[in-house]
């Protein structure tokens, strides 16, 4: 049986497999809520590189909101884990060392609260999915975070930045509002002081995060074992590409993430809309059309004679709806083609196609509405809508009404154009 990954066993690995930092030289300066794969493949990597490049001891204590087992498993291997980049020319694996402790939010509540009031901790990050921002009743994460921040305000600790890394529009503002709502609903006699102090000493920068991180499989665990010769209970994998855009409005010290390529900008909205309408929009279009053509994965759609044309055509059609100040749409489309072609990333179309109505409402309809209002061409979005409608057997106007788009349902020329696309799709033909 192989030895377990740990600070002792990692020292025997080849240099290119070891962490970029010595975890023993780090200390907790970031608290992160959410111990899932995305954080470990994204923010933890940026933080490790920032610490390595700056020589500053930016360590992370990660808090698992629900899974005591995950926190325990990570602690058993000294909070080390492997990250494998799935590359077309072969996988690359190494150990990440920026996480210095792992806690379970319930059993370790006192430790979590102590960290939230620790003057050395100046950044709190979250990847708890949209459900973690629940208001009624408040989610356990919001309750724990609000209670900890209130204690920090009472203690007069230094300012802190609370950074949502979840895929929500205006995620910083959403997090700020739900935390303030929690405090407002409390019967604390000093809640007014807490709110006033939070307004001065807590920042909520908006962010955009991007990296495709599949769920870890048994094959991934076996691959990590082969690469390291050590047992890793919590490996993660991801595509080579990663992006992090942050609103430059922090309240205190933070890791110098820009040293590893993160972007600090005055307004993340142009980047957010570019990701939503170009990346997410084309991802959903590829999924719907790929399933209509009998394909299984994104890479298969990109290997077809229409996949790249679809991505580039959709980006060209939608890019006039994007605000200035974001990435160049043509370069962004180039990146998407490379990312989606990667045969090492097995993106199942049926997984991408889940939650179709919600995704259609967010990813396609605002751009479609704006383009129709200008009298601009919308042929690619019409094709995508037809592919989405194909399996439902529902009339196009009824489908549009079901996603809250009565105005588009009443656009007779639009619904006719979408309906006209259906016969070719039923025959498995993708005509762009």
C-alpha positions in Angstrom: 0.0 0.0 0.0 1.3 3.4 -0.9 2.2 6.1 1.7 -0.2 8.9 2.3 0.6 12.4 0.9 2.0 14.5 3.8 4.6 17.2 4.6 7.0 14.4 5.3 6.5 12.3 2.2 6.2 15.2 -0.2 9.8 16.1 0.5 10.9 13.0 -1.4 9.1 14.0 -4.6 10.9 15.5 -7.6 11.1 19.3 -7.4 8.5 19.9 -10.2 5.9 17.9 -8.2 6.4 19.7 -4.8 4.5 22.7 -3.6 5.8 26.1 -4.7 5.9 27.1 -1.0 6.8 25.4 2.3 3.5 25.2 4.2 5.4 25.4 7.5 6.4 29.0 6.6 2.8 30.1 6.0 0.3 31.3 8.5 -3.5 31.8 8.3 -4.2 35.1 6.7 -7.1 34.0 4.5 -10.2 32.2 5.7 -12.1 30.4 3.0 -15.6 29.0 3.3 -16.0 26.1 0.9 -13.7 23.1 0.6 -14.7 22.0 -2.8 -12.6 21.2 -5.9 -13.0 24.6 -7.5 -11.4 26.6 -4.7 -8.5 24.1 -4.5 -7.9 24.4 -8.3 -8.4 28.2 -8.5 -8.1 30.6 -5.5 -5.7 28.3 -3.6 -3.4 28.1 -6.6 -3.4 31.9 -7.1 -2.7 32.4 -3.3 0.1 29.8 -3.4 1.8 31.5 -6.3 1.3 35.0 -4.8 3.0 33.8 -1.6 5.8 32.2 -3.5 6.5 35.2 -5.7 6.2 37.8 -2.9 7.8 35.9 -0.1 4.8 36.8 2.1 3.3 34.1 4.3 -0.2 34.0 2.9 -1.8 30.7 4.1 -5.4 29.6 3.9 -7.6 28.0 6.5 -10.4 26.3 4.6 -13.8 25.8 6.3 -16.0 23.0 5.1 -19.7 24.2 5.6 -21.1 20.6 5.7 -18.5 17.9 5.2 -16.7 17.0 8.4 -15.2 14.0 6.5 -13.6 16.2 3.8 -12.0 18.5 6.4 -10.7 15.5 8.3 -9.3 13.8 5.2 -7.4 17.0 4.2 -6.0 17.4 7.7 -4.8 13.7 7.6 -2.5 14.6 4.7 -1.4 17.9 6.3 -3.7 19.9 4.0 -1.7 19.0 0.9 -3.4 17.8 -2.2 -2.5 17.4 -5.9 -3.7 19.4 -8.9 -3.6 17.8 -12.3 -3.9 20.0 -15.3 -5.6 18.2 -18.2 -3.6 19.2 -21.2 -3.8 18.0 -24.8 -0.1 17.1 -24.7 -0.4 15.1 -21.5 -1.4 15.7 -17.9 0.8 17.7 -15.5 0.5 17.0 -11.8 1.9 18.8 -8.7 1.1 19.3 -5.0 -0.4 22.5 -3.8 0.6 23.8 -0.4 -1.3 27.1 0.3 -3.9 25.5 2.6 -2.5 25.3 6.1 -5.6 24.1 8.0 -9.0 22.6 7.3 -12.0 23.0 9.7 -15.6 21.8 9.7 -17.9 24.7 10.3 -20.2 23.0 12.9 -17.8 21.1 15.1 -15.0 23.7 14.8 -17.3 26.8 15.2 -15.2 28.3 18.0 -12.0 28.0 15.9 -13.7 29.6 12.9 -15.0 32.5 15.1 -11.6 33.0 16.6 -10.1 33.2 13.1 -12.7 35.7 11.9 -11.7 38.0 14.8 -7.9 37.4 14.3 -6.2 40.7 13.3 -3.8 38.6 11.1 -6.8 37.5 8.9 -7.6 40.3 6.5 -9.3 38.3 3.7 -12.3 36.0 3.8 -13.3 34.2 0.5 -16.3 32.0 -0.3 -17.2 29.3 -2.9 -20.5 28.1 -1.4 -22.6 28.2 -4.7 -25.6 30.4 -5.1 -27.6 28.4 -2.4 -25.1 29.6 0.2 -26.5 33.1 -0.1 -29.9 32.0 1.0 -31.9 34.6 3.0 -35.0 32.8 4.3 -34.0 31.1 6.4 -30.4 32.3 6.3 -27.9 29.7 5.3 -25.5 28.3 7.9 -22.5 29.9 6.1 -24.1 33.4 6.2 -25.0 32.9 9.9 -21.5 31.8 10.8 -19.9 34.6 8.8 -22.2 37.3 10.0 -21.7 36.3 13.6 -17.9 36.2 13.2 -17.8 39.6 11.5 -20.0 41.1 14.3 -17.5 39.8 16.8 -14.7 41.3 14.8 -16.5 44.7 14.7 -17.0 44.6 18.5 -13.3 43.7 19.0 -12.2 46.7 16.9 -10.0 44.3 14.7 -8.5 45.7 11.5 -10.6 46.0 8.3 -11.3 42.9 6.4 -12.3 42.1 2.8 -15.0 39.4 2.2 -14.7 38.1 -1.4 -17.4 36.0 -3.1 -15.9 33.7 -5.7 -19.3 32.3 -6.8 -20.8 32.6 -10.2 -23.4 35.3 -9.5 -23.9 38.7 -11.1 -22.8 41.4 -8.7 -21.6 38.8 -6.2 -20.0 41.3 -3.9 -23.2 43.4 -3.6 -25.3 40.2 -3.1 -23.0 39.0 -0.3 -23.0 42.4 1.4 -26.8 42.7 1.3 -27.5 39.3 2.7 -25.0 39.7 5.6 -26.5 43.1 6.4 -30.0 41.6 6.3 -28.9 39.0 8.8 -27.6 41.6 11.2 -30.7 43.7 10.8 -32.8 40.7 11.7 -30.9 39.9 14.9 -32.0 41.2 18.3 -28.5 42.2 19.3 -28.6 45.4 21.3 -25.5 46.7 19.5 -26.6 45.8 16.0 -26.6 49.5 14.9 -23.0 49.8 16.0 -22.1 46.5 14.2 -23.7 47.7 10.9 -22.0 51.1 11.1 -18.7 49.5 11.8 -19.2 47.0 8.9 -19.9 49.9 6.6 -16.5 51.3 7.4 -14.3 48.2 8.0 -15.6 45.5 5.7 -15.2 45.5 1.9 -17.1 43.3 -0.5 -15.2 43.3 -3.9 -17.0 41.8 -6.8 -15.1 39.0 -8.7 -15.3 36.9 -11.8 -13.7 33.4 -11.6 -13.1 31.1 -14.5 -11.6 27.6 -14.7 -13.3 24.4 -15.7 -12.9 21.9 -12.8 -14.6 18.6 -13.3 -15.8 16.4 -10.4 -13.0 14.2 -9.2 -13.3 10.6 -10.3 -11.6 7.3 -9.3 -9.6 7.6 -12.4 -8.3 11.0 -11.2 -7.3 9.4 -7.9 -5.5 6.6 -9.7 -3.8 9.2 -11.9 -2.5 11.2 -8.9 -1.2 8.0 -7.4 0.7 7.2 -10.6 2.1 10.7 -10.8 3.2 11.1 -7.2 3.6 7.5 -5.9 1.6 8.7 -2.9 -2.0 8.3 -1.9 -4.0 11.5 -2.3 -7.6 11.3 -1.0 -8.5 14.7 -2.4 -6.9 15.3 -5.8 -8.4 17.9 -8.1 -8.1 18.3 -11.9 -8.7 21.3 -14.1 -8.1 22.7 -17.5 -4.9 24.7 -18.1 -6.8 28.0 -18.5 -7.7 30.0 -15.4 -8.8 33.6 -14.9 -9.6 35.8 -11.9 -10.9 39.3 -12.2 -11.3 41.3 -8.9 -12.8 44.7 -8.2 -9.9 46.8 -6.8 -11.8 47.8 -3.6 -10.1 46.0 -0.7 -10.3 47.2 2.9 -6.9 45.9 4.0 -3.9 43.7 3.0 -4.5 40.9 0.6 -2.3 38.4 -1.3 -0.7 40.0 -4.4 -2.8 37.8 -6.7 -1.9 40.0 -9.6 1.7 38.6 -9.4 0.1 35.4 -10.8 -2.0 37.1 -13.5 -5.2 38.0 -11.6 -6.7 41.3 -12.9 -7.5 44.1 -10.5 -10.0 46.4 -12.2 -12.4 49.3 -11.2 -15.5 47.4 -12.5 -15.8 43.7 -13.2 -19.1 44.0 -15.0 -17.6 43.9 -18.6 -15.7 40.7 -17.7 -18.7 39.2 -16.1 -21.0 39.8 -19.1 -18.3 38.6 -21.5 -18.0 35.3 -19.6 -21.8 34.9 -19.3 -22.7 35.7 -22.9 -19.6 34.4 -24.8 -18.2 31.5 -22.7 -21.4 30.3 -21.0 -23.5 31.2 -24.0 -21.5 29.3 -26.5 -21.0 26.4 -24.0 -24.8 26.0 -23.8 -25.2 26.4 -27.6 -22.6 23.7 -28.2 -24.3 21.4 -25.7 -27.8 21.8 -27.3 -26.6 21.5 -30.9 -24.2 18.7 -30.0 -27.0 16.6 -28.5 -29.1 17.3 -31.6 -26.3 15.9 -33.7 -26.0 12.8 -31.5 -22.6 13.8 -29.8 -21.6 13.3 -26.2 -18.9 15.9 -25.3 -17.8 19.4 -26.0 -14.5 18.2 -27.5 -16.6 16.1 -30.0 -18.6 19.1 -31.0 -15.4 21.0 -31.6 -14.0 18.2 -33.8 -17.1 18.5 -36.0 -17.1 20.6 -39.1 -19.4 23.2 -37.4 -18.2 23.5 -33.7 -15.6 26.2 -34.2 -17.8 28.1 -36.6 -20.6 28.1 -34.1 -18.4 29.5 -31.3 -16.9 32.2 -33.5 -20.2 33.1 -35.0 -22.0 33.3 -31.7 -19.3 35.5 -30.2 -19.4 37.8 -33.2 -23.2 38.1 -33.1 -23.3 38.8 -29.3 -20.2 40.9 -28.8 -21.9 44.2 -29.8 -24.0 43.8 -26.6 -21.0 43.9 -24.4 -19.9 47.0 -22.5 -16.5 48.6 -23.1 -13.7 47.9 -20.7 -13.7 44.1 -20.9 -11.5 41.6 -22.8 -11.2 41.8 -26.6 -14.1 39.6 -28.0 -12.0 38.2 -30.8 -9.1 37.2 -28.6 -11.6 35.8 -26.1 -13.2 33.7 -28.9 -9.7 32.4 -29.8 -9.2 31.3 -26.2 -12.6 29.6 -26.2 -11.8 27.6 -29.3 -8.6 26.3 -27.7 -10.3 25.5 -24.4 -13.3 23.7 -25.9 -11.1 21.7 -28.2 -9.0 20.2 -25.4 -9.6 16.4 -25.7 -8.3 15.8 -22.2 -11.4 17.7 -20.8 -14.4 15.4 -21.1 -17.3 17.8 -20.7 -20.5 15.8 -21.1 -23.1 17.7 -23.1 -26.0 16.3 -20.9 -24.3 17.8 -17.8 -23.9 21.2 -19.4 -27.5 21.0 -20.7 -29.0 20.7 -17.2 -30.9 23.6 -15.8 -31.7 24.6 -19.4 -34.4 27.2 -18.7 -32.3 29.0 -16.1 -29.3 29.1 -18.4 -31.2 30.2 -21.5 -32.8 33.0 -19.5 -29.4 34.3 -18.3 -27.0 33.4 -21.2 -29.0 34.1 -24.4 -32.1 36.1 -23.8 -30.7 39.5 -22.6 -28.4 39.6 -25.7 -31.2 38.4 -28.0 -33.5 41.1 -26.6 -30.9 43.8 -27.1 -30.0 42.7 -30.6 -33.6 42.4 -31.7 -34.3 45.9 -30.3 -31.5 47.2 -32.6 -32.8 45.3 -35.6 -29.5 43.4 -35.7 -29.0 39.8 -37.0 -29.8 37.0 -34.5 -29.4 33.9 -36.6 -27.0 32.1 -34.3 -29.1 32.6 -31.2 -32.2 31.5 -33.2 -30.4 28.3 -34.1 -29.4 27.8 -30.4 -33.0 28.3 -29.3 -34.2 25.8 -31.8 -31.8 23.2 -30.5 -32.9 23.9 -27.0 -36.5 23.5 -28.0 -36.0 20.4 -30.0 -36.3 17.7 -27.3 -39.3 19.4 -25.7 -41.8 19.2 -28.6 -43.3 22.5 -27.2 -44.2 25.4 -29.5 -41.5 28.1 -29.4 -43.8 30.9 -28.1 -44.9 28.7 -25.1 -41.3 27.8 -24.3 -40.3 31.5 -24.3 -43.2 32.3 -22.0 -42.1 29.6 -19.7 -38.8 31.3 -19.1 -40.3 34.7 -18.6 -39.8 36.1 -22.1 -43.3 37.0 -23.1 -42.0 39.9 -25.2 -39.9 37.5 -27.3 -42.8 35.1 -27.5 -44.9 37.8 -29.1 -42.1 38.5 -31.7 -43.7 36.6 -34.6 -40.7 36.9 -36.9 -38.4 35.5 -34.2 -40.6 32.5 -33.3 -41.1 31.8 -37.0 -37.3 31.9 -37.6 -36.6 29.5 -34.7 -39.4 27.2 -35.8 -38.0 27.1 -39.4 -34.7 25.7 -37.9 -36.4 22.6 -36.4 -36.7 20.3 -39.5 -32.9 20.3 -40.2 -32.1 19.7 -36.5 -34.5 16.8 -36.4 -32.5 15.3 -39.3 -29.3 15.8 -37.3 -28.1 18.6 -39.6 -26.4 21.6 -38.0 -26.6 24.5 -40.5 -24.6 27.6 -39.6 
